[in-house]
């Protein structure tokens, strides 16, 4: 990611749950259990049972997640029974084996981290989906306003069987893409596409076309190629968003990518030649 000019601070939720950072937030979720059930049930064909709890976790003895919950004390204490027979009253301030379920965890983190903007995939954006319920939960349980939200569509690998998905194994990493595309072009793939439009990352002959299209974008920005004023303003902004750290002061040297591929093949793919 630093090669793309992106320097995130990673917040590891597993570490924070185990360190009991979210004890107070989990207590609020447990205290508002019935309200959360009511919010979720608005969008469910089958209502949640009264024995549903907004938490999950792993047994402190066997490590499995076969837990049923009971005997909440109204504060930080909740008892679970594991399928292995182990019973424990958890103190959320001291024991880190429990966490909130996804639909409650997401709004909790909005409030905890004071999030004001977060995009989400279209699977979370459907009516009645994760965002619909999360914005109600964060308001009712955590007294926080849902962040400004933008839906983004899926990204595919051209010729692949579906969207890029770690669960299906259909994955391309940033490192994979950077073996084919320059860092600015990786940013351009996103900046040049509307967030709510699906697009595919290509590793076939379209690579040549993509390099030619990016070179044209660069020439338009520096006034070396003409287009309509409206289109020019749009392309200029896309180019600025594609740049890493700062915009070049002048048009970079642009050898034809198609020509370079032919020259490289003539030399048996020996770059040094």
N, C-alpha and C positions, 0 to 999 in steps of 0.2 A: 504493500500500500504506500509506503513512503516514496517509491519510484513513481507513483501517480500523483504525488503532491498531497497525499492524504495522511494525516497524523492523528489517528483516533486514540482516545483513552479507553481502554477496555475495562469494563466493569463485570467481573465474574460473579454471576448470581449464586452459583453453588457455594462459592467461598463465603459470600455474605449471609446466605441462609445458615450455613454451618457455624458461622461466628455469631449468629443470633442478632444480626443487625436489624432484622425486620420483625422483631418480637412485638413491638407496639402495633405495627400495621397488621400483623396476623391476628392479634387480639381483636382489633376492630372488625376484621372480617368474620371472626367467630361470633362476635356480639351481634353482628348484622346478618347472621346466617339466613333468617327468614326473609329479610329484604332482598338479599342476593338471589335466593330461590325464586322470589316473585318476579324479579327482573329477568332471570333466565327462562322462567316458565312462559313468559309472554311469547317466546319464539320457539318453544318446543312442542312437538306433537304429543309427546308423553311427558307429563309433569314429573319433576324430580320428587323423590320420596322424602319424607320428613327426616329420615336417617342419613340423608346426604349431608356431607360436610365440605366446606371449601378448601380442604387441605388434603395432602397426600404425603407419603414419606416412606422411609425404609426402616425396617425393624432393627433395633439396636443390638439384637442378639443374633439373628440369622442373616440379616442384610437384605431380605426380600421385601417387596412392597405389598404383601397380602395383608393389609391392615383394615380393621374396622374401628370406628371411633365412637366414644360414648363418654358420659360423665364429665361434661364441660363445667368448670367451676365459675364461669362468668368472667374470668380474668385471664391468667396466663396458663392455667392448668387444663390439660385435655388428656384423657386416657385412651390408649389404643390397645387392641388385642390383635396379635399376629396369628396367622394360620398355623404357625409352629407352636402356638400355645403361650408364647411370651406376652405378658401384660405389663404395661408401664404407664404411669402418669407423667406426661411430659410437662416440663416447665419451659415455656417458649423463650424465657430469658437466659436459660442455661443449656438446654438441649437443642441440638441443631439438626435433628434427623427429619424434621417436617418442613414442608414448603406449601405455598398456595397453589391451587390448580390454575392452569393457564388463564382462563377467562377472568380470574380474580387477580392473579399475579400481575398481568399487564397493566390494569388500571392502578394497582398498588404502586408499581414502579413509576408511573407517571407522577403520582403525588409525591413519592419519596424523593425522586430526582428532580422534581419541579420541571418536568418536560413541557416545552411549549410548541414543539414541532416534531412530528414523527410520521413518515410515510408508511404505508403498509400494502402488502400484496392484495390482489383482487379477491383471493379466497377469504381474506379477513374483512373485506370491504362490502360483501354482499349484505343485503338487508337481513337483519337478525344474526349477522356474523359477529366475530370477536369485537370489532370496533363498536358496533351498535350497542352491545351489552356493556362493554367496558366504559363507554362515556356515561352511562347511567350509574354504573357501580362507582366510578371515581367521584361522581357528584354526591351520591347518597351516602356512601361509606366514608370517603376520604376528604370530602369538602374541597375538592379540587376540580378545575375545569379541564375537560379533555383537550389535548393539544391540537393545534391546527393540523389537519390531516390531508394527505394527498395519496390517492390510490396509484399504485404502479402495477403494470401488467407483467406477465411472465417473460423470462428470457429463455430462448431455446438455443440449442446447438444445431446449426443447419444440417439436415440429414439425420438428426436424432429422432427419438421416439416421442419426445414430449419436452416439457419444461425442464430447466436445470433444477435438479432436486437431489439433495443428499440422501433422502430416504429411498430413492429408487436407484441410486448409483449413477445417475445421469449428471455428471459433474465436470465442470471445467474450472480450474483455479486461475487466479490472476497470473500466476507464474506461467501457466500453460498459454494464456493469451499473449503474454509478453514475449514469448518465443517467436510469435508471428507478427504482432503489431507493436508499433512504437507506443510509449506511454501516452503521448498526446492523443493518439488515435483511439486508445482504450477509453479515455475520457470522452472523446468525440462520439463514440458509439452510443453513449448515454445522453450526452448533451444535445446531440442531433436528433433524438427521438423523443416524442412526447411521452411523459411518464406513464400515461394510461394506454400506451400502444405496445403491443408485443413485438419483439424483434429477435432476430437470430444472430448469433456469432458464427461467422463463416470461416472455414479453414480450407476451402476449395479455391477454385479459380476466381471466386468473388473477392479474394484477398487483393488481387491486382486492381480490380475496379474500386475497391475501398481506398486503396492508396491513391489512385487517380482522383477520386472524389475529394479526398482530404487535401490533396495538392491544389485542386481548384478552389476549395474553401479558403485556403491560405492566400491564393492569388487574389481572390475577391477582397479579402480583408485589406491587403496592401495596395489595392487599386490597380492590380495588373490584369484583371479580367473584369468585364462589365456585366451587369445584370440590373434588374429593376431596383429602384431605390428601396421599395418595401422589402424585397428579397435580400437586398444587400444588408439592411439593418439587422434582419433576422440572422443571416449568416455571420455577420460580424460578432454578434453576441454569442453564437454557438462557438465560434473560434476562440473568443476570450475565455469561455468556460472550459474549453478543451486544453488551454495552456496550463502549464505547471508553474506555479509561483508567480510568473509574470509573462506578459506578452513580449515576443521578440521585437527588437527595435526596427528591424527591417526584414524583408522577405528572405527566408532561409534559402540556401541553394537547393534546387529541386531537380535532381537527375530523374529521368523517367524510370519508375519502378519496373514497368514492363521491359524496358531496355536492359535494366540491371539483371533481371532474371534470365534473360537470353544470354547475356555476357557470362554470367555465372555458370550456366549450363555448358557453354562453350569450353569452359575451363574445368569441367568435371566437378563442379561444385566446390572447387578449391578457392576459398576467398583470398588467400595470400597471393594467388596467381594474378 
